[in-house]
């Protein structure tokens, strides 16, 4: 659950409407999939130019994944 809290914290720090940020965790086999929902107007801030912010969040999740010992994936919905 620490990974989902990390994603929520980073997303709330980036967007204009932090109350619209919702994070859900879904299991897909042995992979923990974190789904990030933000307001439509804030989607560009979470993805970033050429996907740079999304890539940085996925890099952070790789560190958490290695520490927890299970694969974690991020989907921005």
Residue frames as qw, qx, qy, qz and C-alpha x, y, z in Angstrom:
[[0.000, 0.885, 0.465, 0.000, 0.00, 0.00, 0.00],
 [0.375, -0.644, 0.094, 0.660, 3.01, 2.29, 0.38],
 [0.325, 0.070, 0.575, 0.747, 3.31, 2.49, -3.41],
 [0.008, 0.709, 0.620, 0.335, -0.27, 3.72, -3.81],
 [0.318, -0.860, -0.237, 0.322, 0.25, 6.35, -1.11],
 [0.432, -0.371, 0.319, 0.757, 3.42, 7.52, -2.87],
 [0.207, 0.354, 0.635, 0.654, 1.60, 7.88, -6.19],
 [0.148, -0.835, -0.523, -0.090, -1.26, 9.77, -4.52],
 [0.406, -0.734, -0.060, 0.541, 1.15, 12.14, -2.76],
 [0.356, -0.166, 0.449, 0.803, 3.09, 12.95, -5.93],
 [0.100, 0.517, 0.670, 0.524, -0.07, 13.41, -7.99],
 [0.225, -0.865, -0.436, 0.106, -1.71, 15.70, -5.41],
 [0.412, -0.598, 0.097, 0.681, 1.45, 17.81, -5.36],
 [0.306, -0.011, 0.561, 0.769, 1.33, 18.29, -9.13],
 [0.041, 0.553, 0.711, 0.433, -2.32, 18.99, -9.95],
 [0.128, -0.317, 0.033, -0.939, -4.53, 22.05, -9.54],
 [0.719, -0.320, -0.064, -0.614, -7.43, 20.00, -8.11],
 [0.104, 0.337, -0.903, 0.245, -5.94, 17.62, -5.51],
 [0.579, 0.022, 0.569, -0.584, -9.41, 16.57, -4.33],
 [0.807, 0.394, -0.125, -0.422, -10.04, 14.91, -7.71],
 [0.286, 0.492, -0.822, 0.006, -7.04, 12.58, -7.34],
 [0.882, -0.198, 0.245, -0.349, -8.07, 8.97, -6.74],
 [0.203, 0.496, -0.842, -0.061, -5.77, 5.98, -6.53],
 [0.910, -0.112, 0.174, -0.358, -6.92, 2.38, -6.65],
 [0.131, -0.479, 0.862, 0.100, -4.95, -0.84, -6.47],
 [0.895, 0.212, -0.028, -0.391, -5.90, -3.78, -8.69],
 [0.542, -0.364, 0.741, 0.154, -4.31, -7.21, -8.82],
 [0.743, 0.525, -0.247, -0.333, -3.51, -8.60, -12.26],
 [0.878, 0.159, -0.413, 0.181, -2.05, -12.01, -11.56],
 [0.719, -0.368, -0.260, 0.530, 1.09, -11.42, -9.51],
 [0.303, 0.280, 0.056, 0.909, 1.37, -7.76, -10.59],
 [0.097, -0.674, -0.504, 0.531, 0.05, -4.94, -8.43],
 [0.251, 0.487, 0.409, 0.730, -1.49, -2.37, -10.81],
 [0.115, -0.526, -0.378, 0.753, -1.93, 1.15, -9.43],
 [0.214, 0.638, 0.553, 0.492, -4.60, 3.12, -11.28],
 [0.192, -0.342, -0.207, 0.897, -4.33, 6.90, -10.98],
 [0.130, 0.734, 0.598, 0.294, -7.42, 8.98, -11.72],
 [0.210, -0.334, -0.132, 0.909, -7.13, 12.77, -11.99],
 [0.369, 0.735, 0.293, -0.488, -9.34, 15.58, -13.31],
 [0.726, 0.526, 0.340, 0.284, -9.30, 15.82, -17.08],
 [0.177, 0.966, -0.096, 0.165, -7.74, 19.30, -16.95],
 [0.418, -0.760, 0.498, -0.005, -4.86, 17.99, -14.82],
 [0.966, 0.134, 0.204, 0.087, -4.04, 15.00, -17.03],
 [0.596, 0.707, -0.176, 0.336, -1.24, 16.87, -18.83],
 [0.197, -0.796, 0.454, -0.349, 0.43, 17.82, -15.55],
 [0.817, -0.329, 0.456, -0.128, 0.52, 14.22, -14.39],
 [0.902, 0.335, 0.182, 0.202, 1.79, 12.88, -17.71],
 [0.378, -0.683, 0.276, 0.561, 4.23, 15.72, -18.36],
 [0.438, 0.743, -0.320, -0.392, 5.92, 16.82, -21.53],
 [0.570, 0.413, -0.696, -0.147, 6.71, 13.73, -23.60],
 [0.875, -0.287, -0.372, -0.116, 5.66, 11.61, -20.62],
 [0.367, 0.471, -0.570, 0.564, 8.51, 12.78, -18.41],
 [0.429, -0.402, 0.443, -0.677, 6.49, 13.03, -15.18],
 [0.941, -0.048, -0.007, -0.334, 4.80, 9.67, -15.73],
 [0.782, 0.348, -0.457, 0.243, 8.20, 8.11, -16.44],
 [0.073, 0.490, -0.582, 0.645, 9.61, 9.59, -13.22],
 [0.693, -0.289, 0.311, -0.583, 6.69, 8.19, -11.19],
 [0.968, 0.120, -0.186, -0.114, 7.23, 4.77, -12.76],
 [0.520, 0.465, -0.564, 0.443, 10.92, 4.97, -11.84],
 [0.308, -0.433, 0.524, -0.666, 9.97, 5.68, -8.22],
 [0.889, -0.097, 0.115, -0.433, 7.65, 2.69, -8.31],
 [0.808, 0.333, -0.472, 0.116, 10.49, 0.47, -9.54],
 [0.137, 0.444, -0.657, 0.594, 12.39, 1.31, -6.35],
 [0.611, -0.222, 0.402, -0.645, 9.36, 0.52, -4.18],
 [0.926, 0.165, -0.192, -0.281, 8.78, -2.65, -6.20],
 [0.606, 0.389, -0.628, 0.294, 12.33, -3.84, -5.61],
 [0.122, -0.370, 0.630, -0.672, 12.03, -3.11, -1.90],
 [0.724, -0.069, 0.329, -0.603, 8.69, -4.90, -1.54],
 [0.275, -0.215, 0.923, 0.164, 9.70, -7.77, -3.80],
 [0.471, 0.492, 0.731, -0.032, 6.66, -7.70, -6.08],
 [0.265, 0.218, 0.454, 0.822, 6.12, -6.14, -9.51],
 [0.104, 0.686, 0.438, -0.571, 4.17, -2.86, -9.55],
 [0.295, 0.355, 0.539, 0.705, 2.69, -1.15, -12.61],
 [0.068, 0.486, 0.284, -0.824, 1.20, 2.35, -12.98],
 [0.198, 0.493, 0.681, 0.505, -1.74, 3.22, -15.20],
 [0.056, 0.280, 0.183, -0.941, -2.93, 6.80, -15.55],
 [0.133, 0.496, 0.834, 0.202, -6.64, 6.71, -16.34]]
